[in-house]
């Protein structure tokens, strides 16, 4: 055999040997993968989830959230009939606290979906599922006054916003829907009238989600921002599509549809509104928007806007003070492309600037954006002066949420220790394998703020039996419905019963609750910022800066005071620009402060 032939033979033998080894490795890998245990959501994994697990602190608050829905007289069921695997059916709905009769007690508006989108107009009208209004009787119970009030919207209701749009002293109700939005004017006598057409707040058909009120131009009248989700139409062929690692029918996957732009309604101060989103620069045509929060993020006195978008970039708009806004989303590091649903806004570390909490879809972790405005690190120029950093993992809010589909949320000081805690409502959009008619339920989560050094600890397991339940949660509204000095919450469950959770034990620590009434500013005082100082602790709140998900919290602002026995200083910066200061305020009180009047009015309390 010639040398050249011998070389060729050796090369062939070498190639065959290499191929054989590779084939063996591939077979070995396939066998290993087949025998490898598949990960199930919630399952602990050594070296990953087990290492990151944070136990319940031994000094956790002795506070229980108790399900008092039945004894309070609330009987609300979301949706009627069987879902038909269409996106709008699975996304709603929300709720809001509203003192509609101004008697000092928080009443409750609950939004509903009449049933599957296949219903006829007559079936929708006759459906038992519709929006409801519950009157707070002032003794821990509620009365359903829906029919008498006229606030009984039938349709595919989504979100709600509460505020006095004409400054007549009574809060009005705006409801978003899949279809056409609706506006109910408060007549001041316990009834509401549909003034959608008169105000110009209806007429545009679409898939509308969260709504939020603010006086963005500070003219004394409330304006309205409305989130558009997607341009939805029913798909005749329900093919299975992928979202992340999950397969689902295309009709319930937001990636199957183009985005719907957002709306900004400017209040014309005569009972009508003009839609100006495009000219103001806040239409966000590329975003699939679900929630939006107005808040003065850069502390310049003007309300800015943050929009949570599903499977598209979130957006932060900075108010220029001339009726237009700058998009600083990427400069501020908050243009996060994840499945964002709900928003919580608050000063979690009491450093004088507002931070952001964003709930996300499965396997994406919730986001926790720390505002660096008052940090020692200063940005080089004005446009970059507003900077955020997502530190969810560092402070215990990231990995713990990997198996959650999270929706309604809010910062609130549930144990009155001066630090803002967090509650997150969970519920999947994935269908149950054994019965696709139903969605997968999940547990909600309560996070206790241990302080800036330790961050948040999940304490759901030690905070009442009601937090052990699984639900398909969506909207959540926070407020002190029994006026006892601690924060309660209401949860809307998709295709299920709504739940009222009463805080028991939070008022063992001291507290103060403040209701504001604007005169030159809008009557609801939305956008007013309150700062209180007790000893070495300074806290701020901004009226109506948290949108949760499709919901709205009470407009009364709650402060936990731990063991401090007085408020040294209370300062209010009204939307009009007026600043009022008060000193040596008594604690464990509910107070009313009217813009421009230096007398404090004390309201009724019901300490338990």
Rosetta blueprint (number, residue, H / E / L):
1 X L
2 X L
3 X H
4 X H
5 X H
6 X H
7 X H
8 X H
9 X H
10 X H
11 X H
12 X H
13 X H
14 X H
15 X H
16 X H
17 X H
18 X H
19 X H
20 X H
21 X H
22 X H
23 X H
24 X H
25 X H
26 X H
27 X H
28 X H
29 X H
30 X H
31 X H
32 X H
33 X H
34 X H
35 X H
36 X L
37 X L
38 X L
39 X L
40 X L
41 X L
42 X L
43 X L
44 X L
45 X L
46 X L
47 X L
48 X L
49 X H
50 X H
51 X H
52 X H
53 X L
54 X L
55 X L
56 X L
57 X L
58 X L
59 X L
60 X L
61 X L
62 X L
63 X L
64 X E
65 X E
66 X E
67 X E
68 X L
69 X L
70 X L
71 X L
72 X L
73 X L
74 X L
75 X L
76 X L
77 X E
78 X L
79 X L
80 X L
81 X L
82 X L
83 X L
84 X L
85 X L
86 X L
87 X H
88 X H
89 X H
90 X H
91 X H
92 X L
93 X L
94 X L
95 X E
96 X E
97 X E
98 X E
99 X L
100 X L
101 X L
102 X L
103 X L
104 X L
105 X L
106 X L
107 X E
108 X E
109 X E
110 X E
111 X L
112 X L
113 X E
114 X L
115 X L
116 X L
117 X L
118 X L
119 X L
120 X L
121 X H
122 X H
123 X H
124 X H
125 X H
126 X H
127 X L
128 X L
129 X L
130 X L
131 X L
132 X E
133 X E
134 X E
135 X E
136 X E
137 X L
138 X L
139 X L
140 X L
141 X L
142 X E
143 X E
144 X E
145 X L
146 X H
147 X H
148 X H
149 X H
150 X L
151 X L
152 X L
153 X L
154 X L
155 X L
156 X E
157 X E
158 X E
159 X E
160 X E
161 X E
162 X E
163 X E
164 X L
165 X L
166 X L
167 X L
168 X L
169 X L
170 X L
171 X L
172 X E
173 X E
174 X E
175 X E
176 X E
177 X E
178 X E
179 X E
180 X E
181 X L
182 X E
183 X E
184 X E
185 X E
186 X E
187 X L
188 X L
189 X L
190 X L
191 X L
192 X E
193 X E
194 X E
195 X L
196 X H
197 X H
198 X H
199 X H
200 X L
201 X L
202 X L
203 X L
204 X L
205 X E
206 X E
207 X E
208 X E
209 X E
210 X E
211 X E
212 X E
213 X E
214 X E
215 X L
216 X L
217 X L
218 X L
219 X L
220 X L
221 X L
222 X L
223 X E
224 X E
225 X E
226 X E
227 X E
228 X E
229 X L
230 X E
231 X L
232 X L
233 X L
234 X L
235 X L
236 X L
237 X L
238 X L
239 X L
240 X E
241 X E
242 X E
243 X E
244 X L
245 X L
246 X E
247 X E
248 X E
249 X E
250 X H
251 X H
252 X H
253 X L
254 X H
255 X H
256 X H
257 X L
258 X L
259 X E
260 X L
261 X L
262 X L
263 X E
264 X E
265 X E
266 X E
267 X E
268 X L
269 X L
270 X L
271 X L
272 X L
273 X E
274 X E
275 X E
276 X L
277 X H
278 X H
279 X H
280 X H
281 X L
282 X L
283 X L
284 X L
285 X L
286 X L
287 X L
288 X L
289 X E
290 X E
291 X E
292 X E
293 X E
294 X E
295 X E
296 X L
297 X L
298 X L
299 X L
300 X L
301 X L
302 X L
303 X L
304 X E
305 X E
306 X E
307 X E
308 X E
309 X E
310 X L
311 X L
312 X E
313 X E
314 X L
315 X E
316 X E
317 X E
318 X E
319 X E
320 X L
321 X L
322 X L
323 X L
324 X L
325 X E
326 X E
327 X E
328 X L
329 X L
330 X L
331 X L
332 X L
333 X L
334 X L
335 X L
336 X L
337 X E
338 X E
339 X L
340 X E
341 X E
342 X E
343 X E
344 X E
345 X E
346 X E
347 X L
348 X L
349 X L
350 X L
351 X L
352 X L
353 X L
354 X L
355 X E
356 X E
357 X E
358 X E
359 X E
360 X E
361 X L
362 X L
363 X L
364 X L
365 X L
366 X L
367 X E
368 X E
369 X E
370 X E
371 X E
372 X L
373 X L
374 X L
375 X L
376 X L
377 X L
378 X L
379 X L
380 X L
381 X L
382 X H
383 X H
384 X H
385 X L
386 X L
387 X L
388 X E
389 X E
390 X E
391 X L
392 X L
393 X L
394 X L
395 X L
396 X L
397 X L
398 X L
399 X H
400 X H
401 X H
402 X L
403 X L
404 X L
405 X L
406 X E
407 X E
408 X E
409 X E
410 X E
411 X E
412 X E
413 X L
414 X L
415 X L
416 X L
417 X L
418 X L
419 X L
420 X L
421 X E
422 X E
423 X E
424 X E
425 X E
426 X E
427 X L
428 X L
429 X L
430 X L
431 X E
432 X L
433 X L
434 X L
435 X L
436 X L
437 X L
438 X L
439 X E
440 X L
441 X L
442 X E
443 X E
444 X L
445 X E
446 X E
447 X E
448 X E
449 X E
450 X L
451 X L
452 X L
453 X L
454 X L
455 X L
456 X E
457 X E
458 X E
459 X L
460 X H
461 X H
462 X H
463 X L
464 X L
465 X H
466 X H
467 X H
468 X H
469 X L
470 X E
471 X E
472 X L
473 X E
474 X E
475 X E
476 X E
477 X E
478 X E
479 X E
480 X L
481 X L
482 X L
483 X L
484 X L
485 X L
486 X L
487 X L
488 X E
489 X E
490 X E
491 X E
492 X E
493 X E
494 X L
495 X L
496 X L
497 X E
498 X L
499 X E
500 X E
501 X E
502 X E
503 X E
504 X E
505 X L
506 X H
507 X H
508 X H
509 X L
510 X E
511 X E
512 X E
513 X E
514 X E
515 X E
516 X E
517 X E
518 X L
519 X L
520 X L
521 X L
522 X L
523 X L
524 X L
525 X L
526 X L
527 X L
528 X L
529 X E
530 X E
531 X E
532 X E
533 X E
534 X E
535 X L
536 X L
537 X E
538 X E
539 X E
540 X E
541 X E
542 X E
543 X L
544 X L
545 X L
546 X L
547 X L
548 X E
549 X L
550 X L
551 X L
552 X E
553 X L
554 X L
555 X L
556 X L
557 X E
558 X E
559 X E
560 X E
561 X E
562 X E
563 X L
564 X L
565 X L
566 X L
567 X E
568 X E
569 X E
570 X E
571 X E
572 X E
573 X E
574 X L
575 X L
576 X L
577 X L
578 X L
579 X E
580 X E
581 X E
582 X E
583 X E
584 X E
585 X E
586 X L
587 X L
588 X L
589 X E
590 X E
591 X E
592 X E
593 X E
594 X E
595 X L
596 X L
597 X L
598 X L
599 X L
600 X L
601 X E
602 X E
603 X E
604 X L
605 X L
606 X L
607 X L
608 X L
